[in-house]
Amino acid sequence: MTELVDILRTEHHLSSNGYRSLLTCDDVKVNDYLQSQARQVANDVFGKGIFVRGLIELTNVCRNDCYYCGIRKSNTAVERYMLTAEQVMQCCEQGHKLGFRTFVLQGGELPRDKWQWIAGLVAEIKTSWYDCAVTLSLGEWPKDVYKEFRKAGADRYLLRHESHNATHYSMLHPAEMSLNNRLQCLNWLKELGFQVGTGIMAGSPWQTLDNIVEDIEFIENFQPEMIGLGPFVPQHETPLGNHATGSAVLTCKLYSIFRLMFPNALIPSTTALNSIDSHGRIKGIMAGANVVMPNLSPTNVRELYALYDGKSSVNAEAAEGIAQLEAQLKTIGYHINWSRGDFNKCTIHNAHNTQFIMHNFSTQN
């Protein structure tokens, strides 16, 4: 089984059966070897620095009705909010003073006529803090709107496909939502020059081993710059609220597989993982993740952005707890990398310096 790990590290690809074997392997030595190889690859490329992103949860208003999500439009129990432009700028100002050089604007899918407000926010952030990157995670929009977001200065876009299997996708989403449209959006984002991220929920309801292999192979073919995945965590006010929480072990195994597949990818150790496992963030990094996203949102709205139950947004998961995060990383020999952390197609790291062989993505490209 360790030979499969070596092949994946060398060739960045396995057969479908190879992925199945790794995913179902319960041999502790093999799984430890998988993680150690992924961690070594991440260290070779990025060193011991972990990129930080300042997460700003713009709104819990959403036009969609995904069966797993706590801010779905049918959830009448949630108190809705939308940050003002002034609040967003205050979050960015605080984050910039703390050292953040990437801001992630995340939220529910707003009504179509709100795109200009989003583009205006991006433009104002880029004008005020020209040295910072902006990542958007705001769902599906027409291609022309994505183009306006890009023109405003957005650098990256995260849009998890959730499941590449149409039958499984339909079990997680209402009929008016289309897997084909989700995949089309991802292709548009790539065409427009964003650094693009996609991903899944590990252990989502009715997810099979074949589904996960299909997702791995889709991501392998899509070649994203970012891979965002975490465990499924139920939210009690949703139709899927009684389903079991996903596995931290499976999530970390997927981090390792994707790190060996994509040595240069930006892979967050997600809040969801840390919400189900108090050591989840560290376990994710030890499995090959290289990004964390402390919460910069105003403290009075963090609980309202209730995608799932038990979401962590304090201490080392919060911007104001950055010293705790630094201390946590130090215990495993890592530190915060305060740079923008753009995707690089080819990066060589050694003990003395990091050399970028090919230029970064930027809004000027």
C-alpha positions as CSV (number, residue, x, y, z in Angstrom):
1,M,0.0,0.0,0.0
2,T,2.9,2.4,0.6
3,E,3.8,1.9,-3.0
4,L,0.5,3.7,-4.0
5,V,1.5,6.6,-1.9
6,D,4.9,6.7,-3.6
7,I,3.2,6.6,-7.0
8,L,0.8,9.4,-6.1
9,R,3.7,11.5,-4.9
10,T,5.8,10.9,-8.0
11,E,3.1,10.9,-10.7
12,H,0.3,13.0,-9.0
13,H,-2.2,10.4,-10.2
14,L,-3.6,7.0,-9.4
15,S,-6.2,4.7,-11.0
16,S,-9.7,4.7,-9.7
17,N,-8.9,1.5,-7.8
18,G,-5.8,3.1,-6.4
19,Y,-7.8,5.9,-4.9
20,R,-10.3,3.4,-3.5
21,S,-7.6,1.4,-1.9
22,L,-6.1,4.5,-0.1
23,L,-9.5,5.7,1.0
24,T,-10.5,2.4,2.5
25,C,-7.1,1.5,4.0
26,D,-7.3,1.3,7.8
27,D,-3.6,0.3,8.3
28,V,-2.2,2.9,10.7
29,K,1.3,2.6,9.3
30,V,0.1,3.2,5.7
31,N,-2.1,6.2,6.7
32,D,0.7,7.7,8.8
33,Y,3.0,7.3,5.7
34,L,0.4,9.0,3.5
35,Q,0.3,12.0,5.8
36,S,4.0,12.1,6.3
37,Q,4.6,12.2,2.6
38,A,2.0,14.9,2.1
39,R,3.4,16.9,4.9
40,Q,6.9,16.6,3.4
41,V,5.7,17.8,0.0
42,A,4.0,20.8,1.6
43,N,7.2,21.6,3.5
44,D,9.3,21.3,0.3
45,V,7.0,23.7,-1.5
46,F,6.0,26.2,1.2
47,G,8.4,25.7,4.1
48,K,6.9,25.8,7.6
49,G,4.8,28.9,6.9
50,I,1.0,28.7,7.0
51,F,-0.9,31.3,5.0
52,V,-3.6,33.2,6.9
53,R,-6.8,34.6,5.3
54,G,-9.1,37.1,7.1
55,L,-12.6,35.7,6.8
56,I,-15.5,38.2,6.5
57,E,-19.0,36.7,6.5
58,L,-20.9,39.3,4.5
59,T,-24.4,38.0,5.0
60,N,-26.5,35.0,5.9
61,V,-29.2,36.1,3.4
62,C,-29.4,33.4,0.7
63,R,-31.6,32.8,-2.3
64,N,-30.9,29.0,-2.3
65,D,-32.4,26.2,-0.3
66,C,-29.7,23.7,0.0
67,Y,-30.9,20.8,2.2
68,Y,-27.8,20.8,4.5
69,C,-27.2,24.6,5.0
70,G,-28.3,26.5,8.1
71,I,-28.8,29.8,6.2
72,R,-31.0,28.2,3.5
73,K,-33.9,30.5,2.5
74,S,-36.5,28.3,4.1
75,N,-35.0,28.5,7.5
76,T,-37.2,30.9,9.3
77,A,-35.4,30.4,12.6
78,V,-32.3,32.3,11.6
79,E,-32.0,36.0,12.2
80,R,-30.9,37.5,8.9
81,Y,-28.2,40.2,8.5
82,M,-26.1,41.9,5.9
83,L,-23.0,43.9,6.7
84,T,-22.8,47.4,5.6
85,A,-20.0,48.6,3.4
86,E,-18.6,50.6,6.4
87,Q,-18.6,47.4,8.5
88,V,-16.7,45.5,5.8
89,M,-14.1,48.2,5.5
90,Q,-13.7,48.3,9.3
91,C,-13.1,44.5,9.3
92,C,-10.5,45.0,6.6
93,E,-8.8,47.8,8.4
94,Q,-8.6,45.8,11.6
95,G,-7.3,42.8,9.6
96,H,-4.7,44.8,7.7
97,K,-3.3,46.2,11.0
98,L,-3.1,42.7,12.4
99,G,-1.1,41.7,9.3
100,F,-3.6,40.0,7.0
101,R,-2.9,40.4,3.3
102,T,-5.9,38.3,2.0
103,F,-9.5,39.0,2.8
104,V,-12.1,36.3,2.1
105,L,-15.7,37.7,1.5
106,Q,-18.0,34.8,2.1
107,G,-21.8,34.7,2.3
108,G,-25.1,33.3,1.1
109,E,-26.1,33.8,-2.5
110,L,-27.6,37.2,-2.6
111,P,-30.4,38.4,-5.0
112,R,-29.1,39.0,-8.5
113,D,-29.4,42.7,-8.3
114,K,-26.8,42.9,-5.4
115,W,-23.8,42.1,-7.7
116,Q,-22.9,45.8,-8.1
117,W,-22.8,46.2,-4.3
118,I,-20.3,43.2,-4.1
119,A,-18.2,44.6,-7.0
120,G,-18.1,48.0,-5.3
121,L,-16.9,46.4,-2.1
122,V,-14.1,44.6,-3.9
123,A,-13.0,47.8,-5.7
124,E,-13.0,49.8,-2.4
125,I,-10.9,47.1,-0.7
126,K,-8.4,46.9,-3.5
127,T,-8.1,50.7,-3.6
128,S,-7.7,51.1,0.1
129,W,-5.3,48.1,0.6
130,Y,-3.6,47.6,-2.8
131,D,-1.2,45.1,-1.3
132,C,-4.0,42.7,-0.4
133,A,-5.7,39.9,-2.3
134,V,-9.5,39.4,-2.3
135,T,-11.1,36.0,-2.4
136,L,-14.9,35.7,-3.0
137,S,-17.0,32.7,-1.9
138,L,-20.5,33.9,-2.9
139,G,-21.9,31.2,-5.0
140,E,-23.3,31.1,-8.6
141,W,-23.6,34.1,-10.8
142,P,-23.8,34.8,-14.6
143,K,-20.5,34.9,-16.4
144,D,-20.9,38.7,-17.0
145,V,-21.2,39.2,-13.2
146,Y,-18.1,37.2,-12.6
147,K,-16.4,39.3,-15.2
148,E,-17.3,42.4,-13.2
149,F,-16.0,40.9,-10.0
150,R,-12.7,40.3,-11.7
151,K,-12.6,43.8,-13.2
152,A,-13.2,45.2,-9.7
153,G,-10.1,43.4,-8.5
154,A,-11.1,40.0,-7.1
155,D,-8.2,37.6,-7.3
156,R,-9.7,34.3,-6.2
157,Y,-13.1,32.6,-6.2
158,L,-14.1,29.5,-4.1
159,L,-17.1,27.6,-5.4
160,R,-17.3,24.0,-4.0
161,H,-19.0,21.7,-6.4
162,E,-20.1,19.5,-3.4
163,S,-20.6,16.4,-5.5
164,H,-19.8,15.6,-9.1
165,N,-22.3,12.8,-9.2
166,A,-25.7,14.2,-10.5
167,T,-27.8,11.8,-8.4
168,H,-25.9,12.5,-5.2
169,Y,-25.9,16.3,-5.9
170,S,-29.7,16.1,-6.3
171,M,-30.0,14.6,-2.8
172,L,-28.3,17.6,-1.3
173,H,-29.9,20.4,-3.3
174,P,-33.5,21.3,-4.5
175,A,-34.5,20.7,-8.1
176,E,-34.0,24.3,-9.2
177,M,-30.3,23.9,-8.5
178,S,-28.2,22.3,-11.3
179,L,-24.9,20.5,-11.1
180,N,-24.3,21.4,-14.7
181,N,-24.7,25.1,-13.9
182,R,-22.3,24.7,-10.9
183,L,-19.7,23.2,-13.2
184,Q,-20.3,25.8,-15.9
185,C,-19.7,28.5,-13.3
186,L,-16.4,26.9,-12.4
187,N,-15.3,26.9,-16.0
188,W,-16.3,30.5,-16.4
189,L,-14.2,31.5,-13.4
190,K,-11.2,29.7,-14.8
191,E,-11.7,31.4,-18.2
192,L,-11.8,34.8,-16.5
193,G,-8.4,34.3,-14.8
194,F,-9.4,33.8,-11.2
195,Q,-7.4,31.6,-9.0
196,V,-10.2,29.0,-8.6
197,G,-11.1,26.7,-5.8
198,T,-13.6,23.8,-5.6
199,G,-14.2,21.0,-3.2
200,I,-16.6,18.8,-1.3
201,M,-18.1,17.9,2.1
202,A,-16.4,14.7,3.3
203,G,-19.0,12.3,4.7
204,S,-22.1,14.2,3.4
205,P,-25.4,12.2,3.5
206,W,-25.6,9.3,1.1
207,Q,-22.1,9.9,-0.1
208,T,-20.5,6.7,-1.3
209,L,-16.9,5.6,-1.9
210,D,-17.6,5.8,-5.6
211,N,-18.9,9.4,-5.2
212,I,-15.6,10.4,-3.5
213,V,-13.5,8.8,-6.2
214,E,-15.5,10.6,-8.8
215,D,-15.0,13.9,-7.0
216,I,-11.2,13.2,-6.8
217,E,-11.0,12.5,-10.5
218,F,-13.1,15.6,-11.3
219,I,-10.8,17.8,-9.2
220,E,-7.7,16.1,-10.8
221,N,-9.0,17.0,-14.3
222,F,-10.2,20.5,-13.3
223,Q,-6.8,21.5,-11.9
224,P,-7.9,24.1,-9.4
225,E,-5.5,26.4,-7.6
226,M,-7.4,26.0,-4.3
227,I,-9.1,23.0,-2.8
228,G,-11.7,23.7,-0.1
229,L,-13.0,20.7,1.8
230,G,-14.2,19.9,5.2
231,P,-16.3,17.3,7.0
232,F,-20.1,17.4,6.7
233,V,-21.5,18.9,9.9
234,P,-25.3,18.9,10.3
235,Q,-27.4,21.9,11.2
236,H,-30.5,21.1,13.3
237,E,-32.9,23.4,11.4
238,T,-32.3,21.7,8.0
239,P,-33.8,18.6,6.3
240,L,-30.4,16.8,6.8
241,G,-30.0,17.9,10.4
242,N,-30.3,14.3,11.8
243,H,-27.6,12.9,9.6
244,A,-24.2,11.9,11.1
245,T,-21.3,14.2,11.2
246,G,-18.5,13.5,8.7
247,S,-15.2,12.0,9.6
248,A,-12.1,14.1,10.6
249,V,-10.0,11.0,9.6
250,L,-11.5,11.0,6.0
251,T,-11.1,14.7,5.7
252,C,-7.4,14.6,6.6
253,K,-6.9,11.6,4.3
254,L,-8.3,13.7,1.5
255,Y,-6.0,16.6,2.4
256,S,-3.1,14.3,2.0
257,I,-4.3,12.8,-1.3
258,F,-4.8,16.3,-2.8
259,R,-1.5,17.5,-1.5
260,L,0.3,14.7,-3.3
261,M,-1.8,15.3,-6.4
262,F,-1.3,19.1,-6.3
263,P,2.0,20.0,-4.6
264,N,1.4,23.8,-5.1
265,A,-2.3,24.0,-4.3
266,L,-3.7,26.2,-1.6
267,I,-5.5,23.8,0.8
268,P,-7.2,25.3,4.0
269,S,-7.4,23.4,7.2
270,T,-11.1,24.3,7.6
271,T,-13.1,25.7,10.4
272,A,-15.5,22.8,10.0
273,L,-12.7,20.3,10.8
274,N,-11.7,22.3,13.9
275,S,-15.4,22.5,14.9
276,I,-15.7,18.7,15.2
277,D,-12.2,18.0,16.5
278,S,-10.5,20.4,19.0
279,H,-7.2,19.5,17.3
280,G,-8.6,19.6,13.8
281,R,-6.7,22.6,12.5
282,I,-3.4,21.1,13.6
283,K,-4.3,17.6,12.2
284,G,-5.2,19.2,8.9
285,I,-1.8,21.0,8.7
286,M,0.0,17.7,9.6
287,A,-1.9,16.1,6.7
288,G,-0.7,18.6,4.2
289,A,-3.0,21.7,4.5
290,N,-1.2,25.1,4.3
291,V,-3.9,27.7,4.9
292,V,-6.1,28.8,7.8
293,M,-8.8,31.4,7.9
294,P,-9.4,33.2,11.2
295,N,-12.7,35.0,11.4
296,L,-12.6,38.8,11.0
297,S,-16.4,39.3,11.0
298,P,-18.0,41.5,13.6
299,T,-18.4,39.4,16.8
300,N,-22.2,40.0,17.0
301,V,-22.9,38.3,13.7
302,R,-20.7,35.3,13.9
303,E,-23.2,33.1,15.5
304,L,-25.8,34.2,13.0
305,Y,-23.7,32.8,10.1
306,A,-24.8,29.3,11.2
307,L,-24.0,27.1,8.3
308,Y,-23.8,24.1,10.7
309,D,-24.1,23.4,14.4
310,G,-21.1,24.2,16.7
311,K,-19.2,26.4,14.2
312,S,-16.1,27.6,15.9
313,S,-15.4,31.4,15.6
314,V,-13.5,32.3,18.7
315,N,-10.0,31.9,20.2
316,A,-7.5,30.7,17.5
317,E,-10.4,30.6,14.9
318,A,-10.8,34.3,15.3
319,A,-8.7,37.2,14.1
320,E,-8.4,38.6,17.7
321,G,-7.0,35.2,18.7
322,I,-4.1,35.4,16.3
323,A,-1.5,35.1,19.1
324,Q,-3.2,31.8,20.1
325,L,-3.0,30.6,16.5
326,E,0.7,31.5,16.3
327,A,1.3,29.6,19.6
328,Q,-0.5,26.6,18.3
329,L,1.5,26.5,15.1
330,K,4.7,26.9,17.1
331,T,4.0,23.7,19.0
332,I,4.3,21.7,15.8
333,G,7.2,23.7,14.4
334,Y,5.2,26.0,12.1
335,H,4.6,29.7,11.9
336,I,2.3,32.2,10.2
337,N,3.2,33.3,6.7
338,W,1.7,36.8,6.4
339,S,2.2,37.2,2.7
340,R,-0.7,37.3,0.2
341,G,-0.1,33.6,-0.5
342,D,-1.0,33.5,-4.2
343,F,-0.9,30.3,-6.1
344,N,2.4,29.7,-7.9
345,K,2.7,27.2,-10.7
346,C,6.2,26.3,-9.7
347,T,7.8,27.0,-6.4
348,I,11.0,25.6,-4.9
349,H,11.7,26.0,-1.2
350,N,14.9,25.3,0.7
351,A,16.1,26.1,4.1
352,H,17.4,29.5,3.2
353,N,14.9,31.0,0.7
354,T,11.8,30.5,-1.4
355,Q,12.3,31.0,-5.1
356,F,9.3,31.6,-7.4
357,I,10.1,30.2,-10.8
358,M,6.9,31.4,-12.5
359,H,5.1,34.7,-11.7
360,N,2.2,35.0,-9.3
361,F,-1.3,35.4,-10.4
362,S,-2.4,39.0,-9.7
363,T,-5.1,41.4,-10.8
364,Q,-2.6,42.8,-13.3
365,N,-2.3,39.5,-15.2
